[in-house]
Amino acid sequence: MSARQGTVFVALFSGINVGGNRIVKMAELKAFFEGLGFADVATYVQSGNVVFRAKRGDSAALAKELEAAFEKKWGFNSRIMVRDAGWFERLVKDNPYPEVAGEPTKLHAYTLEREPTAEEAQRLADKCTGPERFEIKGDVLYLNAPDGLGKSVFANLIPRTLKVPGTARNWRSVLALLEMAGKADG
């Protein structure tokens, strides 16, 4: 029995199935990935998380390919962040707030399109005046929102203040996706 070919990736969609807008069924999303030739495709919750195996390509090339094909099929753009399983392992290992990892509604990871500049990060720090804490490590912003993301005024400021495109996932989703990527790689 030969080892499975390719690399396991996770695709994180933004702007679908939120607030009843831009509805994409996960079964359709799974079929879409399989139709593009990807293997071991699995989805997680409605916000658009897909674990898949690609025989070729890197995260950036796969994101471009997926965004173009997605827009062609569904008629609207969804920014898609693609990261490999190793990236997710580092994200979890590098968590600066291990004391709240057991409370997944209070800990979120934003996958950013790129690492913010020092100036961008400082602009965000200047706005962080509530109970929240955040730390940026490379292309990840970790947010500890003690009252939860829904009640966080600061969380709503992150996209327009930082101006680096990204998509957030709570810690439960992060851990589930890491586990799914590990199983796909097994």
C-alpha positions as a Markdown table, in Angstrom:
| # | Residue | x | y | z |
|---|---|---|---|---|
| 1 | Met | 0.0 | 0.0 | 0.0 |
| 2 | Ser | 1.6 | 3.3 | -1.1 |
| 3 | Ala | 1.6 | 6.4 | 0.9 |
| 4 | Arg | -1.0 | 9.0 | -0.1 |
| 5 | Gln | 0.4 | 11.6 | -2.5 |
| 6 | Gly | 0.3 | 15.3 | -1.9 |
| 7 | Thr | 0.1 | 17.8 | 0.9 |
| 8 | Val | -2.8 | 18.4 | 3.3 |
| 9 | Phe | -4.1 | 21.9 | 3.3 |
| 10 | Val | -6.9 | 23.8 | 5.1 |
| 11 | Ala | -9.0 | 26.4 | 3.2 |
| 12 | Leu | -10.7 | 29.1 | 5.4 |
| 13 | Phe | -13.5 | 31.0 | 3.6 |
| 14 | Ser | -14.6 | 34.4 | 4.7 |
| 15 | Gly | -18.0 | 36.0 | 4.1 |
| 16 | Ile | -20.1 | 32.9 | 3.5 |
| 17 | Asn | -23.0 | 31.6 | 5.5 |
| 18 | Val | -22.8 | 34.5 | 7.9 |
| 19 | Gly | -26.0 | 36.3 | 8.9 |
| 20 | Gly | -28.0 | 34.3 | 6.3 |
| 21 | Asn | -26.0 | 35.8 | 3.4 |
| 22 | Arg | -24.2 | 34.1 | 0.6 |
| 23 | Ile | -25.3 | 30.6 | 1.5 |
| 24 | Val | -23.1 | 27.8 | 0.3 |
| 25 | Lys | -24.0 | 24.3 | 1.5 |
| 26 | Met | -21.0 | 22.4 | 2.8 |
| 27 | Ala | -21.9 | 19.3 | 0.8 |
| 28 | Glu | -21.8 | 21.5 | -2.3 |
| 29 | Leu | -18.4 | 22.9 | -1.2 |
| 30 | Lys | -17.1 | 19.4 | -0.7 |
| 31 | Ala | -18.2 | 18.4 | -4.2 |
| 32 | Phe | -16.7 | 21.6 | -5.6 |
| 33 | Phe | -13.2 | 20.7 | -4.1 |
| 34 | Glu | -13.5 | 17.1 | -5.4 |
| 35 | Gly | -14.5 | 18.4 | -8.8 |
| 36 | Leu | -11.3 | 20.4 | -8.9 |
| 37 | Gly | -9.4 | 17.2 | -8.4 |
| 38 | Phe | -8.5 | 17.4 | -4.7 |
| 39 | Ala | -8.6 | 14.3 | -2.5 |
| 40 | Asp | -9.5 | 13.5 | 1.2 |
| 41 | Val | -11.9 | 16.5 | 1.2 |
| 42 | Ala | -13.8 | 17.2 | 4.5 |
| 43 | Thr | -15.7 | 20.2 | 5.7 |
| 44 | Tyr | -16.1 | 21.6 | 9.2 |
| 45 | Val | -19.1 | 23.8 | 10.4 |
| 46 | Gln | -21.0 | 26.1 | 8.2 |
| 47 | Ser | -18.6 | 29.1 | 8.1 |
| 48 | Gly | -16.6 | 27.5 | 5.4 |
| 49 | Asn | -13.6 | 25.3 | 6.5 |
| 50 | Val | -12.3 | 22.7 | 4.1 |
| 51 | Val | -9.5 | 20.2 | 4.7 |
| 52 | Phe | -8.1 | 18.7 | 1.5 |
| 53 | Arg | -5.1 | 17.1 | -0.1 |
| 54 | Ala | -3.4 | 18.7 | -3.2 |
| 55 | Lys | -0.9 | 16.9 | -5.3 |
| 56 | Arg | 0.8 | 20.1 | -6.3 |
| 57 | Gly | 0.8 | 23.8 | -5.5 |
| 58 | Asp | 1.5 | 26.0 | -2.6 |
| 59 | Ser | -0.9 | 27.9 | -0.3 |
| 60 | Ala | -0.9 | 31.1 | -2.3 |
| 61 | Ala | -1.3 | 29.4 | -5.7 |
| 62 | Leu | -4.1 | 27.2 | -4.3 |
| 63 | Ala | -5.9 | 30.2 | -2.8 |
| 64 | Lys | -5.9 | 32.0 | -6.1 |
| 65 | Glu | -7.1 | 28.9 | -8.0 |
| 66 | Leu | -9.9 | 28.3 | -5.4 |
| 67 | Glu | -11.0 | 32.0 | -5.4 |
| 68 | Ala | -11.3 | 32.1 | -9.1 |
| 69 | Ala | -13.2 | 28.8 | -9.4 |
| 70 | Phe | -15.4 | 29.7 | -6.5 |
| 71 | Glu | -16.5 | 33.0 | -8.0 |
| 72 | Lys | -17.1 | 31.4 | -11.3 |
| 73 | Lys | -19.4 | 28.7 | -9.7 |
| 74 | Trp | -21.2 | 30.8 | -7.1 |
| 75 | Gly | -21.1 | 34.3 | -8.7 |
| 76 | Phe | -19.5 | 36.1 | -5.8 |
| 77 | Asn | -16.1 | 36.5 | -4.3 |
| 78 | Ser | -15.0 | 34.9 | -1.1 |
| 79 | Arg | -11.5 | 35.6 | 0.2 |
| 80 | Ile | -10.0 | 32.2 | 0.9 |
| 81 | Met | -7.0 | 31.7 | 3.1 |
| 82 | Val | -5.2 | 28.4 | 2.4 |
| 83 | Arg | -2.6 | 27.0 | 4.9 |
| 84 | Asp | -0.9 | 23.7 | 5.3 |
| 85 | Ala | -1.2 | 21.3 | 8.3 |
| 86 | Gly | 2.2 | 22.3 | 9.6 |
| 87 | Trp | 1.1 | 25.9 | 9.7 |
| 88 | Phe | -1.9 | 24.9 | 11.9 |
| 89 | Glu | 0.5 | 22.9 | 14.2 |
| 90 | Arg | 2.6 | 26.0 | 14.7 |
| 91 | Leu | -0.5 | 28.2 | 15.2 |
| 92 | Val | -1.6 | 26.0 | 18.2 |
| 93 | Lys | 2.0 | 25.5 | 19.6 |
| 94 | Asp | 2.6 | 29.3 | 19.5 |
| 95 | Asn | -0.6 | 30.3 | 21.3 |
| 96 | Pro | 0.4 | 33.2 | 23.6 |
| 97 | Tyr | -2.7 | 32.6 | 25.8 |
| 98 | Pro | -2.6 | 28.9 | 26.9 |
| 99 | Glu | -4.5 | 29.8 | 30.0 |
| 100 | Val | -7.7 | 30.5 | 28.0 |
| 101 | Ala | -7.3 | 27.6 | 25.5 |
| 102 | Gly | -9.8 | 25.7 | 27.5 |
| 103 | Glu | -12.4 | 28.4 | 26.9 |
| 104 | Pro | -12.7 | 28.4 | 23.1 |
| 105 | Thr | -15.3 | 31.3 | 22.9 |
| 106 | Lys | -12.7 | 33.6 | 24.5 |
| 107 | Leu | -9.8 | 32.8 | 22.2 |
| 108 | His | -9.7 | 33.4 | 18.5 |
| 109 | Ala | -7.1 | 33.1 | 15.8 |
| 110 | Tyr | -7.2 | 35.4 | 12.7 |
| 111 | Thr | -5.5 | 34.0 | 9.7 |
| 112 | Leu | -4.0 | 37.1 | 7.9 |
| 113 | Glu | -3.1 | 37.4 | 4.3 |
| 114 | Arg | 0.3 | 38.6 | 5.3 |
| 115 | Glu | 2.3 | 39.6 | 8.4 |
| 116 | Pro | 1.2 | 43.2 | 9.4 |
| 117 | Thr | 3.9 | 45.9 | 9.5 |
| 118 | Ala | 5.0 | 47.3 | 12.8 |
| 119 | Glu | 3.0 | 50.5 | 12.0 |
| 120 | Glu | -0.2 | 48.5 | 11.3 |
| 121 | Ala | 0.2 | 46.5 | 14.5 |
| 122 | Gln | 0.8 | 49.7 | 16.5 |
| 123 | Arg | -2.3 | 51.3 | 15.0 |
| 124 | Leu | -4.3 | 48.3 | 16.2 |
| 125 | Ala | -2.6 | 48.3 | 19.7 |
| 126 | Asp | -3.7 | 52.0 | 20.1 |
| 127 | Lys | -7.3 | 50.9 | 19.7 |
| 128 | Cys | -7.1 | 48.0 | 22.2 |
| 129 | Thr | -8.5 | 49.8 | 25.2 |
| 130 | Gly | -11.1 | 47.3 | 26.5 |
| 131 | Pro | -10.6 | 43.9 | 28.3 |
| 132 | Glu | -9.2 | 42.3 | 25.2 |
| 133 | Arg | -5.6 | 41.3 | 24.6 |
| 134 | Phe | -4.0 | 40.4 | 21.3 |
| 135 | Glu | -0.7 | 39.3 | 19.9 |
| 136 | Ile | 0.5 | 39.0 | 16.3 |
| 137 | Lys | 2.9 | 36.2 | 15.4 |
| 138 | Gly | 3.7 | 36.2 | 11.7 |
| 139 | Asp | 0.5 | 36.0 | 9.8 |
| 140 | Val | -1.6 | 35.1 | 12.8 |
| 141 | Leu | -3.4 | 37.5 | 15.2 |
| 142 | Tyr | -4.3 | 35.8 | 18.5 |
| 143 | Leu | -7.2 | 37.5 | 20.2 |
| 144 | Asn | -8.3 | 36.9 | 23.8 |
| 145 | Ala | -11.8 | 38.4 | 24.2 |
| 146 | Pro | -12.8 | 37.7 | 27.8 |
| 147 | Asp | -16.5 | 38.6 | 27.1 |
| 148 | Gly | -16.6 | 36.7 | 23.9 |
| 149 | Leu | -16.2 | 37.8 | 20.3 |
| 150 | Gly | -19.8 | 38.8 | 19.9 |
| 151 | Lys | -19.6 | 41.4 | 22.7 |
| 152 | Ser | -16.2 | 42.7 | 21.7 |
| 153 | Val | -16.1 | 46.2 | 20.4 |
| 154 | Phe | -12.4 | 45.8 | 19.7 |
| 155 | Ala | -12.9 | 42.7 | 17.5 |
| 156 | Asn | -15.1 | 44.8 | 15.2 |
| 157 | Leu | -12.3 | 47.3 | 14.8 |
| 158 | Ile | -9.7 | 44.8 | 13.8 |
| 159 | Pro | -10.4 | 44.5 | 10.0 |
| 160 | Arg | -10.7 | 48.2 | 9.3 |
| 161 | Thr | -7.9 | 49.3 | 11.7 |
| 162 | Leu | -5.4 | 46.6 | 10.7 |
| 163 | Lys | -6.3 | 46.7 | 7.0 |
| 164 | Val | -4.8 | 43.3 | 6.4 |
| 165 | Pro | -7.4 | 40.9 | 5.1 |
| 166 | Gly | -8.0 | 38.0 | 7.3 |
| 167 | Thr | -10.6 | 35.6 | 8.7 |
| 168 | Ala | -11.2 | 34.6 | 12.3 |
| 169 | Arg | -11.8 | 31.2 | 13.9 |
| 170 | Asn | -12.5 | 30.4 | 17.5 |
| 171 | Trp | -10.1 | 28.0 | 19.3 |
| 172 | Arg | -12.5 | 25.1 | 19.1 |
| 173 | Ser | -12.5 | 25.4 | 15.3 |
| 174 | Val | -8.7 | 25.8 | 15.2 |
| 175 | Leu | -8.2 | 22.6 | 17.2 |
| 176 | Ala | -10.8 | 20.6 | 15.2 |
| 177 | Leu | -9.2 | 21.7 | 11.9 |
| 178 | Leu | -5.8 | 20.7 | 13.2 |
| 179 | Glu | -7.1 | 17.3 | 14.2 |
| 180 | Met | -8.9 | 16.8 | 10.8 |
| 181 | Ala | -5.7 | 17.8 | 8.9 |
| 182 | Gly | -3.7 | 15.3 | 11.1 |
| 183 | Lys | -6.2 | 12.5 | 10.2 |
| 184 | Ala | -6.0 | 13.3 | 6.5 |
| 185 | Asp | -2.2 | 13.1 | 6.8 |
| 186 | Gly | -2.3 | 9.8 | 8.7 |
